[in-house]
Amino acid sequence: MRFGGFFWGIKLATLIKSFHPSVIHAHLNKAALLSGIFGSMAGIPVIAHVHGINQAFYYRFCRHLVAVSNAVANHLTLQGIPRERVSILLNGLPGVVRIGPKQIGSPFVIAIVAKLHRNKGHHWALDALASSFSQLPACEIWIFGNGPERQNLLNDFGPNQFSGRIKFWGYKQHLDNFYPYVHLVLLPSLSEGMPLSLLEAMKWGIPCIASRVGGVPELIEDGVNGFLVNPGNGNELVAAIQKTLEPSKWYFLSQGARRSFVSKNHFSNLIDGLERKINLLTS
């Protein structure tokens, strides 16, 4: 574990000793591991949110786990975690359907909203798009986010290449100023739990194309609110984009995205369910 994790662990242990909370709610794998260890030592139950297709090792000391999708729950139980220790509380977002792009036309804007990490699949998707620009309607690719792959991506797809059609915006805390101009959200990940970026896009009525991995098929329905593609399959990705950007199909998928946000967004269930789990652990 890196030194940052070591010092974070010391800070956590100090906070537990000072405040002795009745429960610890952890997110992300290393935070869950450290919280589970120190919580067990202090006799404090730990409930951990599992956001991705992660190794069960990180959660071995946690009392209860919250999986953000059915795929995440199945992955945990297949690794030997008892089913009674896992609850499924699907990811959700606050808010209601927003008014997204009012019209579709050239240039089309395709956005990737994700940490710039190898697992998010930027490289294979941008390779496919960059080599297929001549097959696509006039479009721009907007990249939002920062991360360890930023420099590699800039080297290969930076502003001086591909006639400036790939733009790196960096991390933006609020994307409300951008979504009204986005026609398609792409998530080419190699692994996912239940990505909030897809829910956020559907909230704006934006069709999505995403990798057929993890909990993504629980959100994206082929031909209803977007399309699913196999990660690494550039031809499949380009074909899906071509279909999505056909105006009549785009309008149909946009309406499907709005309906999907209403039916699949479970934010209130998430909050209420988490509160019940915490109460059970502390009663």
N, C-alpha and C positions, 0 to 999 in steps of 0.2 A: 504494500500500500504506500502511496506517495506521502511525503511529509505533510502535505495539506490535510490529508485524511487523519494523520497522526495527531496533529494539533487540534483538528476539529473534534476528535475523540476526547482529548483532554478537556476541551471546553464543554463538551456534552456531560462528561463525568462531573465536572465542577457544578454545572447547572442542576444536575440531578441531586447532588449532595446538598446544594443550597436550598432548593425549592421542593424537593421530593414530590414530584407530581403524582397524581393518581393513575395516570396513563400516559404513555408516549405514543404519538402518531408519527410514523416515519414514512418518508418517500425516498425512492431511488435505492439501488441495491446496497451500496457501501454504507449509506446512512442507516439502512435497516439492519445490517450486520452489527454495526457498532451500537446502535440503540438496543438491539436484542441482547447483546453481551452485557452492557452496563445496566440495562433494565433488569435482567435476570439476577445480576449481582446485588441490586438494590431491592429486589422483590417488587418491581413495578412492571405491570403487564405492558407489552408493546404490540400495537396493531400497525401493520405495514401495508401501504398501498403498493401494489405491484403493477407497474405501467407497461412493462414489456415482456417479451419472451425471454425471461431471465433464468439463471441457474438457481435452483432451490437452496443451494448452499448458503446464499446470503440471508435467508429467512429462517434458518434452523432454530434460532433462539427467540423468534417472535411468537407471541401467544396466538395471534390470529392474523390472517392475510385477507386483503381486499383485492380481488382481481378486477381489472377494468373491462374485461371482455370474457366471453365464454372460452375463447382460444387461450387466453392467459391462464384461466382456471384449469383447463384441461392439461396444459403444459406443466403446471405445478403438481397436479395429482399424478401425472405420469412419472414424475421424478420421485414419487414416494411420499409426498406430503398428504396426510389424511384429509379426506374431503371435508370432514366436519370443521377443519381449521381454515377453510377457504370460503369466503363469501364472494358472490358476483354482484358488483355494483357498477353498472355500465357508466363509462365516462359521459359527462354532460357539461353543457355551458349555460350560464345565465343569459337571459335576454330572449327576444322574440325575432321572428323573421324580419330581415332588413331589405331595403330596396337596393338591389344590385345593378348590374349593367342594364340600361334601358334598351340598348340596341347592340347588335353584333355586326361588326364589319372590320375592314382593314384599317390599321393593323390589329390583328388579334393579339391579346396579351395573355400569355401563359405564365402562371406564377408557381414557384416551388417555395413553400414556407416550411422550413425545417432547419435544424441544427446542421452546420456544415461538417458532417461526420461521415465516415466511410459507409456506415450502416444505412445511411439515408439514400444511397444509390445515385447521388448527383452525377457521378462520372459516366456511368453507363447510359443514363438518360440523355445527358447533354451531348455525349458522343453521337448517339442516334439522331438527335435533333440537328446538330451541327452538320452532319453529313447528309441530311435530308431536307434542308431548307428549300431546295428547288422543287420538292414534291409537296410542300405545304403552302397554304395561303400565306400572304405576307403577315409575319408575326414577330413579336418580341418576347423574349424569355426574361422574366423578372425573378431574381433570386433574393430571398429574404432570409437573414440569419447569419450567425457567425459560428466559428468552431475550428477544430484542428485541421480541417481540410481546406480552409479558406485560401491559403497561398497556392496550394496545388491546383485548385480550381481556377484561380486567377491566372496562373501560368498557362493553363491549357485553354481557358475560355474567356480571358479577360477582355477589357473594353477595346483593345486595339485589334481584336480578332473578330471574325464573322460580322464585319461591318457594323459593329456596335449593337447587334441584335440581342446580345445577352448582357443584361444589366445586373450588377451586384449592388443591392441597396443596403446591405448590412443588417444588423438587428434593429427592428422597429418594435417598440413596446405596444404600440397601437397601430393597427393596419386599416382602421376605418377610412383613412384618407386614400387608401389604395384600392380596396376591394371594389368600389364602384366602377373601376376601369379594367378590372380583371375579367376575362371571359372563360378561363379554364384554370383549375388548380391541379397540379400534378404532384404526386407523391410516389417516387420510384424506390421506396425503401426495400431493403433486403430482409428486414424483420420489423414487426410492429405489434403493439398491444391493442390499443384503440385510439388512433390519432385524433387529437382535438383539432388539428389543422383542417381535417376534412369536414368535421362538424361546423367549424367556423365558416368554411366556404359555402356549405349547404345553407347555412343561416342567411347568406347573401344571395341565394339562388344561383350559385356558380356550380356548374357540373364539374365532376372530379374524375380523373384517371389515376388509378393507384395500383400498386403491386398486389397481387393475390397472395398475401402473407398474413399470418397472425389473425388479429381481429378485424382486419380491413373488410373482408367479405360480409361482416355483420353490419357494415355501414353502406358500402357501395354495392348496388345491384346493377348488373350489366344491362345497359339499354334503358334503365329507369332513371337513375340520377347520375350516371357516368358509365365508366367501363373499368374492368379489371384486366390487368396484363400480367404476364409472368415476368418476374424480375430478370433483367439481363437480355430480354428479347426486344431488341430495337425495332425490328420490323413490325412486331405486334403493337408496340407503342405508337409508332408513326401512323399505322392504320387506324388506331383508336382515335388519335388526334384529328385525322382527316375526317372521320365520321362525325366527331363531336362538333367541329367547326363548320359543318354544313348548316346553314341558318335554320332551316325548319327543324332539324334534329336538335340543334342547340336550344331552341325555345322549348321543345318538349322536355329535354333533360333538365333545363333550368327550373321548370315547374315541378319536375320530379324531385329536384334537390330541395326545394322549399317544403314540399310535402314530407320528404324524408326527415328534414330537421325537426318538424313538428312531431312526427311519429317515433323517431329514434333518439331524440334528445331527452335524457333522463336525469336532468340536473336536480330536480326536487327529490326524486327517488334516491339519488346519490347522497344528498345531504341528510335526508331523514334516515336512510339506511345506515349511514356511518354513525350518526348519533345513537341509534339503537345498539349498534355493535359496541360502541364505547361504553354505554350504560351497562350492558351485560358484563363487560370486562371489569367494571368497577363496582358492581353491586355485590 
